[in-house]
Amino acid sequence: MKLSNPYSALFQTGGIASGTRRSSVYENIGPSTDIYARGYFQITNGLPLDDDGDRFVLIAFVVGSTTLASFRVYHTNGVDKFNIIGYNGTTNYPSQSTDAIYPAQDRWYCIEFHAKIHNAQGEYHAWIDGTERLSITGVNSAVLGNITS
């Protein structure tokens, strides 16, 4: 497939029985306490995911080598869902899934993801096709420090 836009990318991972496969692109940014990211995504195959707990990340915010928060497709209770998960200052990673819209193959989605760093009022928000669908608020997102990529 030829990509005509200089800001586009095609990622492909082969199917696996178990283990992890990664394809990624990243941007190092100056330390930030408030960040937004937007991407346009099309999943051409691989859905539905096989097992509960299977997932793949579309956008992630990283501090050092630790993922602060991510927007992902997550398989739970036999269903693929859009989901966000974020750090809460402990080993507790609160997450939220949407039942309003489900990921489908061969459809384009505009995904916007936001993280705000704060020691008590941290928050994570996600918009799908311009509508806010997911949010986690009132968390301690500052323990790791500022977002770097």
C-alpha positions in Angstrom: 0.0 0.0 0.0 1.4 3.4 -1.0 0.9 6.2 1.5 0.6 9.6 -0.1 0.6 11.8 3.0 4.1 12.6 4.4 2.6 12.3 7.9 1.1 8.9 7.5 2.4 5.4 8.4 1.4 1.8 7.9 2.1 -0.6 10.7 1.8 -4.3 10.4 2.3 -7.1 12.9 1.8 -10.7 12.1 -0.6 -12.9 14.0 0.9 -14.7 17.0 -0.3 -17.4 19.3 1.2 -15.8 22.4 3.7 -13.1 23.3 4.1 -9.5 22.3 4.6 -7.8 19.0 5.2 -4.1 18.7 5.1 -1.5 15.9 5.5 2.1 16.9 6.5 5.6 16.2 7.3 8.1 18.8 8.0 11.8 19.3 10.2 13.1 22.2 8.7 16.3 23.6 9.9 18.7 26.2 8.6 18.0 29.6 4.9 18.8 29.6 2.1 18.7 32.3 -0.8 19.1 29.8 -0.7 17.3 26.4 -3.0 16.5 23.6 -2.5 14.0 20.7 -4.6 13.3 17.7 -4.3 10.5 15.2 -6.4 9.0 12.4 -6.5 5.2 12.6 -7.9 2.4 10.4 -7.7 -1.2 11.6 -7.7 -3.3 8.4 -7.7 -6.7 10.0 -7.2 -8.6 13.3 -10.6 -7.9 14.9 -12.1 -9.3 16.9 -9.1 -9.9 19.3 -8.9 -13.5 20.5 -8.8 -13.5 24.3 -10.0 -11.4 27.2 -7.1 -9.1 28.1 -5.8 -8.9 24.5 -5.1 -5.3 23.5 -3.2 -2.9 21.3 -2.4 0.7 22.0 -3.1 3.5 19.5 -1.8 6.5 21.5 0.3 6.4 24.7 2.0 9.1 26.8 5.3 8.0 28.4 7.3 9.4 31.2 10.9 8.0 31.0 10.3 4.3 30.2 6.9 4.1 32.0 3.6 4.5 30.2 1.6 7.1 32.0 -1.7 6.7 30.0 -2.8 5.0 26.8 -5.8 4.9 24.5 -6.2 1.3 23.2 -8.5 -1.4 21.8 -9.1 -3.9 24.6 -10.9 -7.2 24.5 -13.0 -7.8 27.6 -16.0 -10.1 28.3 -15.8 -11.3 24.7 -16.1 -7.8 23.1 -13.5 -5.4 21.6 -13.9 -1.9 23.1 -12.1 1.4 23.0 -10.5 1.9 26.4 -8.2 4.3 28.3 -6.0 3.4 31.1 -3.8 5.7 33.2 -1.4 5.9 36.1 -2.9 6.8 39.5 0.2 7.3 41.7 0.3 3.6 42.8 0.1 0.3 41.1 -3.6 1.0 40.5 -4.2 1.8 36.9 -7.9 2.9 36.6 -9.4 2.3 33.2 -12.6 3.0 31.3 -14.2 1.5 28.3 -16.9 2.9 26.0 -20.1 1.1 25.1 -21.2 3.9 22.9 -18.9 3.0 19.9 -17.0 -0.1 19.2 -13.9 -0.6 17.0 -14.6 -2.0 13.6 -12.3 -3.1 10.8 -11.9 -1.0 7.6 -13.3 2.2 9.2 -11.4 5.4 9.9 -11.4 6.9 13.4 -10.2 10.3 14.5 -8.8 9.6 18.0 -7.8 12.5 20.3 -6.2 11.8 23.7 -5.4 14.2 26.5 -3.5 13.9 29.8 -3.1 16.5 32.5 -0.4 16.0 35.2 -1.5 16.9 38.7 -0.9 15.4 42.2 -4.7 15.2 43.0 -6.6 16.5 40.0 -4.9 14.6 37.1 -7.1 13.6 34.3 -7.2 11.6 31.1 -9.8 12.2 28.3 -10.4 10.6 24.9 -12.5 11.8 22.0 -13.6 9.5 19.2 -14.6 11.2 16.0 -15.0 14.5 17.8 -17.1 13.3 20.7 -15.7 12.8 24.2 -16.3 9.2 25.0 -13.9 8.4 27.9 -12.6 10.3 30.9 -10.8 9.5 34.1 -10.5 12.4 36.5 -9.3 13.1 40.1 -6.2 11.0 39.9 -2.6 11.5 41.1 -0.8 11.5 37.7 2.2 13.5 39.0 4.2 10.7 40.7 6.2 9.8 37.6 6.9 13.4 36.6 6.1 15.3 33.4 5.3 13.6 30.1 8.3 13.3 27.8 7.1 11.3 24.8 
